[in-house]
């Protein structure tokens, strides 16, 4: 029984991974049970029995992207002391992940936001919630840097988070669309200039 459960979980992970690859390449709306089944050699009913409906699979993809993103960017940064060292680690890991991964595969957060910006429904709500949670975590990190005396007391945390998000969105654009090999380098320079304007 345990072996069967383990196999089922592995198969579900493979299904979600294939759907994530599909979404990165073609958008969240490209995900269908049949398209994912074709990618991993299962029947459509086999995919349905493990993940449920198309909408459930789309939501699982958003969750999985968020899990991987937090695992790559946020979790390792928590090893750094609160304040600017932690914020710096987050930004560096975010830029590196964007350069090394999203430049090739696309970013579900940014691409999904453009894809779903004028739609309503559970998938948009799911993506919106993931992005809002990420920005809240960034905001807390900025406030910790202010409390530690690393950033100016009058730092507007919401403004800095918005500027960081815009910086990375520009990096995604320039690496993927313009194919600018120096985009990450420019993002680093922008971050250092931005940081200098907020330093205590």
Beta strands, then each sheet from edge to edge (+ up, - down):
end
